[in-house]
Amino acid sequence: MYKDDRLAGLFRTFAGRTAQAPSLLQKIVAGIGAVILFGLALMFSVVLFAVVVTAGAVVWAYLWWTSRKLRRQMRDNPPGGLVIEGEVIREVRTRDGDAG
């Protein structure tokens, strides 16, 4: 394995350190940073949601507007001819001719 002597000091510097507990100032700065980061993420998500809802409304309005002629044609000329909506009452005659 090839060793570069110029980088050996760099690795010794990192290897010699031990982990230290963060100070009170570091904890406060980290907390403020977390709150700011959370606020930015929340603002970004609200803006993204507004953009998606607006784009969806625009697409829906476009499709509704462009299909109005087709909807009018379907209303005036239903497929299959005459359509009568309502209730059907039918008399059924038995073999002896009486309605039953």
Secondary structure, DSSP 8 states (H G I E B T S, - for coil): ----HHHHHHHHHHHH-------HHHHHHHHHHHHHHHHHHHHHHHHHHHHHHHHHHHHHHHHHHHTHHHHHHHHHS-TTS----S------B-TTS-B-
